[in-house]
Amino acid sequence: MTESLGRLKRVELRTVWSSESGNFTPWLAQDENLALLSETIGLDLELEATEKNVGVFRADIVCKDTITDSWVLIENQIEPTNHGHLGQLLTYAAGLNAVTIVWIAERIRDEHRAALDWLNEVTAENINFFGLEIELWQIGTSTIAPKFNIVSQPNDWTRLVVESRKEAIEVSPIRQLLLEYWTVFREYLRQNNNPLKGRKPYLRSWYNFSLGRTGFRLSAFVNTREKRLGVRLTMYSPNAKIHFHYLEQQRIEIEAAIGDTMSWKEATKHTSITLRVAGVDPMLKDQWEKQHQWLSEKLELFYRVFRPYLNQMIIYANTYEVTEIEDDE
């Protein structure tokens, strides 16, 4: 008996994303889509900002490679590349001191691929340029799937990634234990049907989760030296302070819903709300199940308490900006 096979059909980008800034950039900035891009180019991307001002231009997406703690700038188009975007890439790279520049488009023109190849030849070894083409594919009426194709990358990139990871991460016993800790925690979340889905864990003391909106994330973290762990809501968009001020106005209501007092911190770039528990040792494996239970419950509680505020915070930020402009007049 012969199996019936479907046929791949190419989908035009503009049938899914009518606007680069309005549709494509927000889509790419979502955790699961940055994860797909991360897998393609061999980095671990964590969103820092979208539509970031650099001089008279606005960079589409700015990320950090969490393994090397280096900057990554992403410029995206849903059309073939053009000279204007090439110039903007160089402006952004200089203005942000970006170490890796990723140019994504429907098609990378030959002259722009040659330009990226040349830049990878002549720039310093710690500056990297990528050119990627994005495609959309579908089988019958199935969900449309994206696919990234690398058309330009630094010389010997695969080897360089492996070497840089070895240099960036000394796999000490504690780091190895952290990787195991989060790997077991990820499986705990899955088995207990937690609504938060963890990405592939890394050798670090925190584990991030998406709230479904750019500029907000939840984290679980441990501190092996001070023997404590906790969960945190971080706000990191350009309006992070305004969002923080809005939540502060609801502090009594929020802490009543959480059932505990929390640490509220307003920093220069990020704002955060944190719940910690002390007197727990992440180094003791026989305590992991109890710790994972606490982290899972508190993460889900944070998710259910803070998620309804997201739209309200965004509306408040827009109103706040209008009020500020009117006052200046």
N, C-alpha and C positions, 0 to 999 in steps of 0.2 A: 504494500500500500504506500502510495506516494504522499508525503506531507504537503499540504497547501501552504505555500510561502507568500508572504506579503512583498510588496515592492516599495523601496524607498522613494519618497517624493521630496524634492527640494522646495522649501517654503521661503518666499520673499521676506526679507527682514522687516520691511515697512508694513506688512500685514499684521505683524505682532507689535512692533514699536513704531508708532507714527512720529515720535519726536525723540531726538537724542537726549536732551536734558530732561524732558518730561517723562519719558518711558524707559529708554535704554539704560541711562545712568542709574536710576533707582533700582532697576532690575539687577544690574551687575553688582551693585553695592550690597545686595542681600547676602547673608552669610553663605548660603548653600551655593550661590553662583560664584562668589569669590573663592569658595572651596574648589570648584571645578577649575577655575583659572589657576589656582595654586597648584593643583595636581598637574596641569599642563606645563607650567614653566618651572616647577620644582621649588617653589617658595611656600612659606606659610603666611598668607596675607591676612592682616587684621585691619579693618577699616578705621581710618582716623578722621577723614572729612570728605564731603562731596562738595563740588562747586566752590572750591577754595580760591579766594582772590590772590592772584599773583600779579602785581602791577595792574595793568589795565585789562588783563585777561582773567578768566576763571578756570582753574584746573578741574577736570571732571571728577577724578577720584584720587585721594591720597591715602596710602596704606603704610603699615609697617610690616616688614618681614620679622615675625616674632622670634625666629631662631637667631638671627644675626643682629636684631634691633636696628636695621637699616631702613631708610625711606624708599618707598616704591610709588611712582606716579603713573597713573593710568589715564590715557586719553582715548576716547572711543568715538567712532563714527558708524553710522548705518549706511554709509555710502563709500565709494572708493576714496582712497587717501588723496589729499591735495597739499599744495605747497604751504598754504596758510597754517594747517595743523602741524606740519613739520617745524615751521618757525616757532609756533607756540610751544611745542615740546621742548625745544632748546631753551626758550625763555623760562618755562616752568622749572626745568632741571636746574638752571642757574639760580632762580629765585628761591627754590625750596631745598637746594643742595641734595637733590634726589640722587640716589645711588643706582637705582634701577628704573628705567623708563619703559613702559609698555604701551604700544600703539595698537589699538584694535580697530579693525574696519571691515567693511563688507569685502573689500579687495585691496591689497597692498600693491600699488602700481610698481612697475619694474624700477622706475627711477627712484622711488622712495625706498624700495628694498635695497637698492644699491647704496643709497645714502645711509641707511641703518647699518649695513655691512661695513661701510667705510668708517662710520663713527665707532663701531666696535673695534676696528683696527687701530685707530689713532688716539682714542681717549685712554685715560688711565685704566689700569686693570680693575679698579673697584667701581668703574662706571659701566653699566650694562644697558643695552638697548634691545628691545624685542619688537618684532612686528608679527601680529597675529591676525588671521582672517577668521571671522565667525560665520558659521553656517547654521541653518535651521533645517531639520529633517523630520519627516513624518511617515509612518506606515499606515495607510488607510485613514481611519479617523482617530488614530491613537494620539496621545499627548505629543505636542511638538517638542523636539529635543534639540538643544544647542550643541554645537561642536566647534572647538577651537583648533585651528591649524597654525603651527608655527612656520613662518616663512623666512624669518630672520632672527638670529640669536647670537650671543657672544660665542667666540671660538672656544671649542672644547667645553661647552657649557655643562654637560653632564658631569665631566670630571671635576670642573670647578665647584659645582654644587656639593659634590661629595666631600671635596677637600675643605670647603668653607664650613660645612657642617662639622667636620672633625675638629677644625680649629675653633669654631664658635662654642662647641659643646664638649666639655670634658665629662665623659660619662662616669662621674663619681658614683659611689654607692648610694648617696642620697638622691641624686638625679635619677638613677635607675629605679630607686624605690618610688619616686614621684610618678614616673611613667607607669609603673605597676599599679600604684594607688588609683590613678585616674582611669586606667584601663578596667580595673575591677569596678570602679564607680560607674563607668559608662554602662557596663553590663547590668549593674544593679538598677539603674534607671530604666533600662530596657525591660528587664524582668518585672518591674513594678509599675509599668505603664505610665511612667512620668511623662507629662506633655512636652517636656523639654528634651530635645534630641542632641546628644553630644557629638561633636566632631571627633576626628582621630586625635587622641591625646598626645601631648609632647612632654619633654623632660623639663617641666617647670612647675611652679608652686600654685598655679591657678588654672582654671578650666572655664572657658567662656561659652555663653549661650546667647542665642538671638532672641530678642523680644518682638521680632517681626517688623521693626521700624529702624531706619537708619538713624544713628546718633544715640542709640540706647542699647545697653547690653547687661546681661546678668552674669555674675561670676561666682564660682565656688573657689575658695582658696584655703591653703593650709600654711602654717608656720611651724617648721620642725624645731627651730631654735627656741621660740617662745611658747611652744606647746599650746597652740590654739588653731581654730579654724573658723570659717565664717562664709557668709554669702553677701553679695554686694550688687547694688544697682549703680551703674556708671552712665553718666550723660556726657557726651563728648562732641555734640554738634556745635556750630557757631552760636546757637541759642541755649547752650547748656546752662548758663547761669540763670537765664530767664525761666527755664523749665524747673530748675532747682528752687527758685524763689516761689514759683507756683506751688510746688509740693510742700514747701515749708509752711505755707498758709494752711495746708491741710494736715499738718504734722500730728496733731492730737488724734484726728480721725484715722490716719495711716498707722500710727503706732498702736492704737487700740485694735485695729484689724490684724496687725502682726502679732500683738500680744506681748510686746516687749519694747523697751527704749532702744534707740539705735544711734549710731554715730553719723552725723550729718556734716559733710565736708565740702567746702567751696574752694576749689583751687583755680589756678590761672587758666588752664585748658580744659580740665575735667572737673565735674562735680560728682559726688557719690553719696550714697546712703548705705551703711554697712551694719550688719548684725554679726556679732562675734560670740564665740564661746571659748572660755579658757580652761586650762587644766586637762586638755586632751592631747595625746601624743600620736601624731600620724605615723611615727616610726614603729608603733606596736601593731602588728598585723592582726592580732587577736581582738583588737578594738575597731578594726575597719568597718565591720558590718554595722555596729552601733553609730559610728561616725557617718557612714554613708547614708544611713537612715535619717539622721538629723539633717545632713546637707540636702538630701532629696526632698524632705518635707519642707524645709525652709525655702529652697529654690522654687518649689511649686507654689508655696504661699506668696513669695515675692511676685511670681508670675501672675497669680490671680488677683493680688491686691493692686499692683502697679499698672498692669496692662490697661485697665479701663481708663486710667488717667492720661494715656498717650495722646489721644485725639484732643483732649481738653488742654493739655500742655501746649500742643502745636497751635491751637486756636488762640490761646492766651498769648503766646509769643508773637503772633501776627498782630493782635490787638495792641500789645505792648509797644511794638515798633511804630505803629501808626500814631499812638498817643505821644510817643517821644518826639516824632517829627512835628506834630501839631504844637507841642509845647515850645519847641525851638522857634517856631514862627511867631 
